Amino acid sequence: MGFLRLDPMMIKLIITVLLASFLPARGGFVDFFEYLTTAAIALLFFMHGAKLSREKIIAGSSHWRLHLWIMCSTFVLFPVLGMLLVWWHPVNVSAEIYTGFLYLCILPATVQSAIAFTSMAGGNVAAAVCAASASSLLGVFISPLLVNTVMNVHSAGAGNGLEQIGKIMMQLLLPFVIGHLSRRWIGGWVEKHRSLIGKTDQTSILLVVYSAFSEAVVNGIWHRVGIDTLLWILAGSLLLLFVALVINFGAARLFGFSREDEIVVLFCGSKKSLANGVPMANILFPASAVGMIVLPLMIFHQVQLMVCSFIAQRYKTGNEKRLAQQTAEVQKS
């Protein structure tokens, strides 16, 4: 039952939330953490840009039906599921929690974990790299527009979708592009220090979460969120992920995708990015609301890791069994 274990990142997130709950940033420390967070996020996307190989993107970009469905799942299917959940409104919790569910549904897919699970399950890794990277880049433009179109929410100081896209491009896309253009000089160093990207990834997320929850604690988040609300977020996350996985699995079979491409659809079309979602929420929503809104995303992140880890392990076991059978048949013949 190893898939039920909390991943190390989730443990760090819990510790960060507890730290913000007991020692929230106040006064001058708020501005300090805001500048520090912005710098960490810029460095993160710079490193991701430097890591991304154009050769891998080109190698995996030819399967247009696969990529079209993954984009449809990420930016159409999930938002529809989020709107249905908000319309259904099965549990009487804060409106910001339902906003959080809808927000996670409009986010792009993960990059690192989607590729890692695809590789573990024996899927088409080149296509996964292309699909996850494209989703992450398109999300910079599509997610803010969906926030304004679907959610009709405006952050303080960001009057419209184009202005929000401009802010996100400056904070996320520009460092990414600069990093990618610098790949010819620093690509080798980045490849040798891939773990540094993971550490930068985690550090930037933790800084944003600490800042967001500090603001939320000052505004009384724990007077509005109890154990019943947390349990509902967990149940809602499981429901969303289950429906998305079933639909994606059915679509892969309907379109006649190979087993390798089916794996890509499951892991790139059913996951949502914490790394993109938390920094983006910091730009799109008022500071006082960010803590509540990212709470469903944080819990969904852990749920998708556990469930997808289990699925990837099942695929891996199936691949090993088939390989053993083929080897046995060859030996018999």
N, C-alpha and C positions, 0 to 999 in steps of 0.2 A: 504493500500500500504506500510505496514511496511517493506516488503522485499527490497524496494528500498533505505532504509536508509543505509548510510555508517556504516560499523561496526567499533567499537572503534579502532581496530588495524589499519585499513586503515587511520583513522584520524591521528593516531600517526605516521604512515609512511609518510603522507603528511607533517606533521610538521617537521619530521626529514629531509626530502628532502629540505624543505625550509631553515632549520637551516644550512644544509650543503651548500646550495646555497649562503647564505649570510655570513656565518662564517665557511668556510671549514677548516679542520685540515691542518696545515702546519708545516714544520720543525720537531721539536722534538715531537710534539703532534701526528704526524702520527705513529711513532713507539709505543708511549704510547697506542693509540687506537688499534693498531694491537695486542699488548700483552693482553690488556683488553678484546678484542673481542674473542681471542683464549681461554682465561680462561672462559668466559661466555658460549661459545659454548660447551666446555668440561663439564662444570657443567650441562648444559641443557641435554646433552645426558646421563650423569651419572644419572640424575633424571628420565629420561625416562626409562632407564634400570631398576632402582629400582622400578618403578611403574608397569612394565609389569609383569603380572601374568602368570606363566606357565600353571596353571589350565585352564585359559580362552583360551589360545592358543590351548591346547589339545582339549578342548570342541568344538572349532570352526573349527578344521583342517580336519575333516572327509569328508567334501564335496569337493572332489578333482576337479570335473568338474567346480564348481563355482570358486575355487581359480585359476585353470589353465586359465580360461577365463579372470579373472581380471588381472593376470600377462600378458597375451597376449595383453589385451587392453592397459595396462600401458606402456609396453616396446616394443610392436610391432605396434599396431594400431596407437597410438599417434605419434611415430617417423615417421611413413609413412605419416600421415596427415601433420606433420611439414615439411617433405621433399617436399610434394606436394605443400604446401603453398610457400616455397622458390622457387620451380620450376615455379610456376604460377607467382609469383612476381607482383601482381596486382597494387601495388603503388610504386612509385619511392621514397623510403626512404633509410636512411643509411643501409649499409650491416649489421652493428652490430645489428640493430633492427630485421632483419630476423634471424640472429644468435641467438638472444634472444628468438624468437619464437621457433626455432628448439631446443634450450636448454631446454625451459620449457616442450617441448614435450617428452624429454627423462628422465625427473625426476620421482621419485617414487610418490605414492599417499600420500595424507595427512593422518594423524593418528587421531588426536583429532576431527577435524570437521567432517570427514567421519563417525566416530563412533557416534558422537552427532546427526548428521542428520539421520543416520540409526535408532537410538533409537527413535528420534522424529517421524519418519515416521512409526514406528511399524515394523521394519525389524529385521533380524536375527543378533542381536548384537554380539553374540559369534563369528559368522563367520566374521563379520566386523572387530572385534578386530584382529582376526587371519590374514585376508587378508591385512589390512592396515599395521600391524606390519611387516608381511613378505615382503610387497612391500618396506617399509622403509629400512629394513635391506638389501634386495637384491639390492636396489638402490645404496648402498655404493660400490658395485662391478660393477653392470651393467651400471650405468649412466656414470662413467668415461670411460669405454670401448666404449660406444656409442658415447661419445664426440669425441674420437679419430677415431672411425670407420666411423661414419656418418658425423661428422663435420670437421674432419681432422685438429683440432685446438690443439696447444700445448702451455701450459702456460710457462712463464719464469721459468727456473729452474726445469721443470718437463718434461723430455725428452720423456717419453712414458707412455702408459696406466698403466702398472704395477707400475711405480713410483708414478703416481697420485693416484692409488688405495692405495698404501702404505701410502701416506700422509693422505688420507681421513680416512683410518683405524685408524691411530694414533690419529687423531683429533676428529673423530666422533665415530667409532666403539669401540675402546678400552675403552673410558669412559663409553659407553653403557654397555659393557660386565662387567666391574668392578662394575657398579651400579647394574646390574642384579644379580651378584654373592653376592652383599652386601644386597640383598633384605631381607634375613632371619633376619638381624639385624636392618635394617632401614625401612623395608617395611611398618610396622605399622605407623611409624612417617610420611612417605611419603603419605600414604592414608589419614591421618588426615590433611595434609597440601597440598592437591592437587592443591589449587590455587597458591601455590608457584611455581609449575612447569609452569603454565600459565604465571606467571610474568617473570620467567627465560627465557621462550620461547620468549616472546615479547622483553625482554631486549637484548638478544643476536642478534635477527634479527635487531632491531633498531641500535645497535652498528655497525653491518656489513654494513647496508644500509648507515649509516652516513659516515663510512670510505670510502665505495665505491663511494658515491656521492661526497664526498670531493675531491677525486682523479679525478672524472669525471668533476667536476666544474673547477678545476685547468686546466684540459685539454680542457675546452670549450664546455661542453655538451650542454648548453643552446643556443649556437650558431648553433648547428646542429639539435636540437629537438624543433619544434614549435608546435602550437596547432593542425595543420593538422596531424603531426606525432602521437600525442597523440590520436587523434580521430581515426586514422587508427589502432593503437594498440588496442583500445577499440573494434572496429569493427572486427578486426582479432580474438580477444579473444572470442567474442560472436560467431563467425563463428566456430572456433575450438571446443568450448564447445558444441554447438548445434549439430554438426556432431557426436561428440563422444557420446553424450547422446542418440541420435537417434539410432546409431549402437549398443550401449550397451543395450538399451531397446529392440531392435529387436532380439539381440542375446539371451537375457533372455527368451523371448517368444519362440524363435526357439528351445532352449534347454529344454523347459518345466519346467523352474525353478518356484518355488512357489512365491507367492507375496512377502513373507518375503525375499527370496533370490534375487528376482528381485531388491528390494530396495538396497541390498548390492552391486549388480553389478553397479547400477547407481551411488552410492555415493563413492564407492571404485575404480571403473574403469574409472571414468570421472574427477577426481580431481588431482591436482598437488600440491606438498608440497613446500610452501614458506620457512618453517623451515629448510628443507633439502637443498633446491635449493640455497638460498643466501649464506650460509657458503661454500657449494661445489663450487659455482662460484668463490669464493674468492681464492680457491685453483687451480681451473682448468684454469682460464683465467688471462691474464696480468692485473695488478691493474688498468691501465688506461682505460681498456675496460669494467670492471665489471659493472659500473654504467649504461652504455647503455644496456648491455646484460640482466641485471635483471629487466629493466623497463617493458618489456612485462609480466614477471612473476608477478610483483607487481600488475599490472592492471588485469591480468587474475585471480589472487587470489581474488580480490574484486568481479569480475564478477561471479566466481564460487560460492562464498558465497551467493550472492544475488539470483542467479538462483536456487541453490540447496535448499536454505531456502524456496523459493516459492514452489518447488516440494515437499519438505518434509511436508510443511503445507497442500498441496493438498492431499497427502497420508493420513495424520493425519485426515483430515476432512472426507475422504472417509471411513476410519476405524471407525470413530465415527458414521457415517450414517449407516454402515452395522451393527454395534453393536446395535444401536437403533432399526433397523428393526428386528434383531433377537430377541431382548427383547420383542418387540411388538408381534411377532409371537408366542413366548412362552406364553405370557399373554393371547393371544386369544385362544390358545389350552388348 
